[in-house]
Amino acid sequence: MLFFYVDLNHFGLINNRYGFDIGDQILLEIPHRLKSCVNRKTLLCRPNADEFIVATSVSDAIEANDIALNLLDCISKPYSAGRDDVRLSGRVGVAIYPDDAHKIDMVIRQAESVLAKAKSSSNNIAFYDSEFNSTLQRQLDVEQRLRVALENELLKVHLQAKVDLITTETIGYEALLRWNDPVLGPVSPVEFIRVAEEMSLAKEIDRYVLKTVFMSIRRSLDNHKSVLPIAVNITSSHFNDVSLTDYILALSDELQVPLNYLDLEVTEGVLLEMNQNVENNLRSLRAEQVKVSIDDFGTGYSSLSYIRKLTVDALKIDKSFVDDVGGEVGQHLVSAVIAISNAVHLDVIAEGIETEEQRQILIKLGCRIGQGYLFAKPHYICDVLSLVKEGEIKRNK
């Protein structure tokens, strides 16, 4: 038996333009179309507002592909929306029971998992295969273990030093999250943060890091140790959350930690899609002396007009640019970023510096702050701060 997972493209636009009554009429008509175009015994269900599952028996892959094409053709025919005719498009993910999995719910999930692949295919159809099987199983394992990791504090905050490139003096830190799971082993932040976003756990993880950083700063203050600013990466969904600023202010008040010890880092994609929530968070936090940096600058959709309008404090040059800074083209690119930053009065921080040659070139190009393995690898936050000597407390100015 084959399961066809049908997803309508941009159906929310129909509701926005014609209203929910018209949208509901179309959604009620679609199941009848899908069932009629298969023309055989069929099981049909609707797991979400604009998604449908069609289950039926087929003889081979060619026939399965033909059915998927028919399903897309059926939903693409015009629908009546008052005086207008509305056309829809969609995509189909296909999985086979019991070849791909021995449980129905797993097969359905497999069909859904290839929808992204279907979107990029030439005919908007994708079949689940063994490569996706291993990918999906890995994602399921990470999802399951991530909840356990959060509940048992298996995620550990590490710090990597930011340095003055000329003197190599440490002037601050970046908080980096590390996860060495007893079952999965080391899991990269790129992997588990993506899964966390999909599971709506990103805010919980961000708050865990923020609280850990604030508590560590409080301990340093209590022990009369020198305190340097610590930068925390905030996920895109959380920076768009109205509760972000209130949570940070509450932490600061509860632990009596001045907010000028905190820096925040966000990807340029968050700021490019600037909305009222993001703008309010930016304005409120910077008013409290929290500095904000654009992380991985140059890997997204940077433009001069966009940079000019941003209310941030620094740009972080992505490691991929630093890796190429020894070449002529690489130097020109980094030099351009530094020139742009200087023009709009932003600090520049180079990431991923690994060689003395890179440090010297960056200094020559006008970059004054950097981080990377040349200076220090990330280490557990308690270990780093325990080595800091007693002395004058340093803050952002």
C-alpha positions as CSV (number, residue, x, y, z in Angstrom):
1,M,0.0,0.0,0.0
2,L,1.2,3.5,-0.9
3,F,0.7,6.6,1.2
4,F,0.5,9.9,-0.7
5,Y,1.0,13.0,1.5
6,V,-0.5,16.0,-0.3
7,D,0.4,19.5,0.8
8,L,-1.2,22.6,-0.7
9,N,1.2,25.5,-1.4
10,H,0.5,28.9,0.2
11,F,-3.1,28.1,1.1
12,G,-3.1,30.8,3.7
13,L,-3.1,33.4,0.9
14,I,-6.5,32.1,-0.1
15,N,-7.9,32.7,3.4
16,N,-6.3,36.1,3.5
17,R,-7.7,37.3,0.2
18,Y,-11.2,35.6,0.0
19,G,-11.9,34.9,3.7
20,F,-12.2,31.7,5.7
21,D,-15.7,30.8,4.3
22,I,-14.3,30.5,0.8
23,G,-11.2,28.7,2.1
24,D,-13.3,26.2,4.0
25,Q,-15.5,25.5,0.9
26,I,-12.3,24.8,-1.2
27,L,-11.0,22.5,1.6
28,L,-14.2,20.5,1.6
29,E,-14.1,20.1,-2.2
30,I,-10.6,18.8,-2.4
31,P,-11.2,15.4,-0.7
32,H,-13.9,14.6,-3.3
33,R,-11.5,15.5,-6.1
34,L,-8.7,13.5,-4.7
35,K,-10.8,10.4,-4.3
36,S,-12.3,10.6,-7.7
37,C,-9.0,11.0,-9.5
38,V,-7.5,7.9,-7.9
39,N,-10.5,5.8,-9.2
40,R,-10.0,2.8,-6.9
41,K,-10.5,1.8,-3.3
42,T,-8.9,4.6,-1.3
43,L,-8.5,5.7,2.3
44,L,-8.5,9.5,2.7
45,C,-7.8,11.7,5.7
46,R,-6.8,15.2,6.5
47,P,-4.1,15.5,9.2
48,N,-3.8,19.3,9.0
49,A,-5.7,22.2,7.6
50,D,-4.2,22.2,4.2
51,E,-2.7,18.7,4.0
52,F,-4.3,15.4,2.9
53,I,-3.3,11.7,3.0
54,V,-4.3,9.3,0.3
55,A,-3.7,5.6,0.9
56,T,-4.3,3.1,-1.9
57,S,-2.8,-0.1,-3.5
58,V,-0.6,0.2,-6.6
59,S,1.3,-2.4,-8.7
60,D,4.6,-0.5,-9.3
61,A,6.5,2.8,-9.0
62,I,5.4,4.0,-12.5
63,E,1.7,3.6,-11.5
64,A,2.5,5.4,-8.2
65,N,4.0,8.3,-10.0
66,D,1.0,8.5,-12.3
67,I,-1.3,8.6,-9.3
68,A,0.7,11.4,-7.7
69,L,0.6,13.4,-10.9
70,N,-3.2,12.9,-11.1
71,L,-3.6,14.1,-7.5
72,L,-1.7,17.3,-8.3
73,D,-3.7,17.7,-11.5
74,C,-7.0,17.4,-9.7
75,I,-6.2,20.0,-7.1
76,S,-4.9,22.4,-9.7
77,K,-8.2,22.8,-11.5
78,P,-10.1,26.0,-10.8
79,Y,-12.2,26.6,-7.7
80,S,-15.1,29.0,-7.5
81,A,-14.4,32.0,-5.1
82,G,-17.4,34.3,-5.7
83,R,-16.8,36.0,-9.0
84,D,-13.3,34.7,-9.2
85,D,-11.7,31.4,-10.2
86,V,-8.9,30.3,-7.9
87,R,-6.2,27.8,-8.8
88,L,-4.0,25.9,-6.4
89,S,-0.7,24.0,-6.6
90,G,0.7,21.4,-4.3
91,R,3.4,18.8,-3.7
92,V,3.3,15.1,-2.9
93,G,5.5,12.9,-0.7
94,V,5.2,9.2,-1.3
95,A,6.1,6.3,1.0
96,I,5.4,2.5,0.8
97,Y,3.9,0.2,3.5
98,P,5.5,-2.1,4.6
99,D,8.6,-1.6,2.5
100,D,9.6,1.7,4.1
101,A,8.4,0.9,7.6
102,H,6.3,-1.6,9.4
103,K,4.1,0.9,11.3
104,I,1.5,3.0,9.5
105,D,2.3,6.2,11.5
106,M,5.9,5.8,10.6
107,V,5.1,5.5,6.9
108,I,2.9,8.6,7.0
109,R,5.8,10.5,8.7
110,Q,8.2,9.3,6.0
111,A,5.8,10.5,3.3
112,E,5.6,13.9,5.0
113,S,9.4,14.0,5.5
114,V,10.1,14.2,1.8
115,L,7.8,17.1,1.1
116,A,10.7,19.5,1.1
117,K,12.4,17.3,-1.4
118,A,9.3,17.3,-3.5
119,K,9.2,21.1,-3.6
120,S,12.6,21.2,-5.3
121,S,11.9,18.4,-7.8
122,S,10.8,19.0,-11.4
123,N,7.3,17.6,-10.9
124,N,6.6,18.4,-7.2
125,I,6.7,14.7,-6.3
126,A,9.2,12.9,-4.1
127,F,9.5,9.2,-3.1
128,Y,10.9,8.2,0.3
129,D,14.1,6.2,0.0
130,S,16.7,4.5,2.2
131,E,18.8,7.6,2.4
132,F,15.9,9.5,3.9
133,N,15.3,6.6,6.2
134,S,18.6,7.0,7.9
135,T,18.2,10.8,8.0
136,L,14.7,10.6,9.5
137,Q,15.8,8.0,12.1
138,R,18.7,10.3,13.1
139,Q,16.3,13.2,13.5
140,L,13.9,11.1,15.6
141,D,16.8,10.0,17.8
142,V,18.0,13.6,18.3
143,E,14.4,14.7,19.0
144,Q,14.0,12.1,21.7
145,R,17.4,12.6,23.3
146,L,17.1,16.4,23.2
147,R,14.2,16.4,25.6
148,V,16.2,14.1,27.9
149,A,19.2,16.4,27.6
150,L,17.2,19.5,28.6
151,E,15.5,17.7,31.5
152,N,18.9,16.4,32.8
153,E,21.1,19.4,32.0
154,L,23.2,17.4,29.6
155,L,23.7,20.6,27.4
156,K,26.8,22.4,28.6
157,V,27.7,26.0,28.1
158,H,31.2,26.7,26.9
159,L,33.0,30.0,26.5
160,Q,35.4,31.0,23.7
161,A,37.5,34.1,24.2
162,K,37.2,37.2,22.0
163,V,40.5,39.0,21.9
164,D,42.1,42.3,20.8
165,L,44.0,41.1,17.7
166,I,46.9,43.5,18.3
167,T,47.6,42.7,22.0
168,T,45.8,39.3,22.1
169,E,44.2,40.4,25.4
170,T,40.9,38.7,26.1
171,I,38.1,41.4,26.0
172,G,35.0,39.2,26.2
173,Y,33.6,35.7,25.5
174,E,31.0,34.0,23.3
175,A,28.8,31.4,25.0
176,L,28.7,28.2,22.8
177,L,26.4,25.2,23.6
178,R,27.9,21.7,23.5
179,W,26.1,18.4,23.7
180,N,27.9,15.1,24.3
181,D,25.0,12.7,24.7
182,P,25.6,9.3,26.5
183,V,23.6,7.5,23.7
184,L,24.3,9.5,20.5
185,G,27.7,10.8,21.4
186,P,28.7,14.4,20.3
187,V,25.9,16.2,18.5
188,S,26.7,19.3,16.6
189,P,25.0,22.6,17.5
190,V,23.9,23.0,13.9
191,E,22.0,19.7,14.1
192,F,20.4,20.0,17.5
193,I,19.5,23.7,17.2
194,R,17.7,23.0,13.9
195,V,15.8,20.1,15.5
196,A,15.0,22.4,18.5
197,E,13.5,25.0,16.2
198,E,11.3,22.3,14.6
199,M,10.2,21.0,18.1
200,S,9.6,24.6,19.4
201,L,12.3,24.0,22.0
202,A,14.5,26.9,20.8
203,K,13.2,29.4,23.4
204,E,13.8,26.9,26.2
205,I,17.4,26.3,25.1
206,D,18.1,30.0,24.8
207,R,16.7,30.6,28.3
208,Y,18.8,27.8,29.6
209,V,22.0,29.4,28.2
210,L,21.0,32.9,29.3
211,K,20.3,31.7,32.9
212,T,23.6,29.8,33.0
213,V,25.5,32.9,31.8
214,F,23.8,35.2,34.3
215,M,24.4,32.8,37.2
216,S,28.1,32.5,36.2
217,I,28.5,36.2,36.1
218,R,26.8,36.5,39.5
219,R,29.3,34.0,41.0
220,S,32.2,35.9,39.5
221,L,30.9,39.2,41.0
222,D,30.4,37.6,44.4
223,N,34.0,36.3,44.3
224,H,35.3,39.8,43.3
225,K,36.7,38.5,40.0
226,S,37.2,40.4,36.8
227,V,34.1,40.2,34.7
228,L,34.0,40.5,30.9
229,P,31.0,40.7,28.6
230,I,29.6,37.4,27.4
231,A,27.7,37.1,24.1
232,V,24.8,34.7,23.8
233,N,23.4,33.5,20.5
234,I,19.6,33.9,20.3
235,T,17.7,31.7,17.8
236,S,15.6,33.4,15.2
237,S,12.2,32.3,16.6
238,H,13.1,33.5,20.1
239,F,14.3,36.9,18.9
240,N,10.9,37.3,17.3
241,D,9.2,36.5,20.7
242,V,7.6,39.3,22.6
243,S,8.7,37.7,25.9
244,L,12.5,37.8,25.2
245,T,13.2,41.3,26.6
246,D,11.1,40.7,29.7
247,Y,12.8,37.4,30.4
248,I,16.3,39.0,30.2
249,L,15.2,42.0,32.4
250,A,13.7,39.6,35.0
251,L,17.0,37.6,35.1
252,S,19.0,40.7,35.5
253,D,16.8,41.9,38.3
254,E,16.6,38.5,40.1
255,L,20.4,37.9,40.1
256,Q,21.4,41.6,40.3
257,V,23.6,41.3,37.2
258,P,24.0,44.6,35.2
259,L,22.9,44.1,31.6
260,N,26.0,45.7,30.2
261,Y,27.8,42.4,30.9
262,L,25.5,40.8,28.2
263,D,25.9,40.8,24.5
264,L,23.5,39.1,22.1
265,E,24.2,37.6,18.7
266,V,21.6,37.0,16.0
267,T,21.8,35.9,12.4
268,E,21.3,38.5,9.7
269,G,18.2,36.6,8.5
270,V,16.4,37.6,11.7
271,L,17.1,41.3,11.1
272,L,16.5,41.1,7.4
273,E,12.9,40.0,8.1
274,M,12.5,42.9,10.6
275,N,9.0,43.0,12.1
276,Q,7.6,44.9,15.1
277,N,8.5,42.2,17.7
278,V,12.2,42.1,16.5
279,E,12.3,45.9,16.3
280,N,10.9,46.3,19.9
281,N,13.3,43.7,21.3
282,L,16.3,45.4,19.6
283,R,15.3,48.9,20.8
284,S,14.5,47.8,24.4
285,L,17.6,45.7,24.9
286,R,20.0,48.3,23.5
287,A,18.4,50.9,25.7
288,E,19.5,48.7,28.6
289,Q,23.1,48.7,27.3
290,V,22.9,45.2,25.8
291,K,25.0,45.1,22.7
292,V,23.8,43.2,19.6
293,S,25.9,41.7,16.9
294,I,25.1,40.2,13.5
295,D,26.5,36.7,13.5
296,D,27.9,34.9,10.4
297,F,27.7,38.1,8.4
298,G,28.0,37.6,4.7
299,T,26.4,34.2,4.5
300,G,22.9,35.5,4.0
301,Y,21.3,38.3,2.1
302,S,23.4,41.3,3.1
303,S,22.9,44.6,1.3
304,L,24.2,48.1,1.9
305,S,20.7,49.5,2.4
306,Y,19.8,46.8,5.0
307,I,23.0,47.4,7.0
308,R,22.5,51.1,7.0
309,K,19.2,50.8,8.7
310,L,20.2,48.3,11.4
311,T,20.3,49.3,15.0
312,V,23.1,47.0,16.0
313,D,26.6,47.3,17.4
314,A,28.8,44.9,15.5
315,L,29.2,42.6,12.5
316,K,30.9,39.2,12.9
317,I,32.8,38.1,9.7
318,D,32.0,34.5,9.1
319,K,34.8,31.9,9.3
320,S,34.4,31.0,5.6
321,F,35.6,34.5,4.7
322,V,38.5,34.3,7.3
323,D,39.5,31.0,5.8
324,D,40.1,32.7,2.4
325,V,41.6,35.9,3.7
326,G,45.1,34.8,2.5
327,G,44.0,35.1,-1.1
328,E,43.5,38.3,-3.1
329,V,39.8,37.9,-3.5
330,G,39.3,37.0,0.1
331,Q,41.2,40.1,1.3
332,H,39.1,42.3,-1.0
333,L,35.8,40.8,0.5
334,V,36.9,41.2,4.1
335,S,38.2,44.7,3.4
336,A,34.8,45.6,1.9
337,V,33.0,44.4,5.0
338,I,35.3,46.4,7.3
339,A,34.9,49.5,5.2
340,I,31.1,49.1,5.3
341,S,31.2,48.6,9.0
342,N,33.4,51.7,9.6
343,A,31.0,53.8,7.4
344,V,28.0,53.0,9.7
345,H,30.1,53.0,12.9
346,L,29.9,49.2,13.7
347,D,32.6,47.1,15.3
348,V,34.0,44.2,13.3
349,I,34.7,40.8,14.9
350,A,36.4,38.1,12.8
351,E,35.4,34.5,13.6
352,G,37.4,31.3,13.2
353,I,41.0,32.7,13.2
354,E,43.3,29.7,13.2
355,T,46.7,31.0,12.0
356,E,49.1,33.8,12.7
357,E,49.0,34.8,9.1
358,Q,45.2,35.3,9.3
359,R,45.7,37.5,12.4
360,Q,48.3,39.7,10.8
361,I,46.3,40.1,7.6
362,L,43.1,41.0,9.5
363,I,45.0,43.6,11.5
364,K,46.4,45.1,8.3
365,L,42.9,45.3,6.9
366,G,41.7,47.2,10.0
367,C,40.0,44.4,12.0
368,R,40.7,44.8,15.7
369,I,38.6,42.0,17.4
370,G,38.6,38.3,16.7
371,Q,38.2,34.8,18.0
372,G,39.3,31.3,17.0
373,Y,41.5,28.4,17.8
374,L,44.7,30.5,17.4
375,F,43.8,32.1,20.7
376,A,41.6,29.7,22.6
377,K,39.3,26.7,22.0
378,P,35.9,26.8,23.7
379,H,36.0,25.4,27.3
380,Y,33.3,24.7,29.9
381,I,32.1,28.0,31.4
382,C,32.9,27.1,35.0
383,D,36.5,26.1,34.1
384,V,37.1,29.3,32.1
385,L,35.7,31.7,34.8
386,S,37.5,29.8,37.6
387,L,40.8,30.8,36.0
388,V,40.0,34.5,36.0
389,K,41.9,36.3,38.7
390,E,40.5,38.8,41.2
391,G,40.8,42.3,40.0
392,E,39.1,45.2,38.4
393,I,35.6,44.5,37.0
394,K,35.4,45.3,33.3
395,R,32.2,46.2,31.6
396,N,30.9,47.3,28.2
397,K,31.2,51.0,27.8
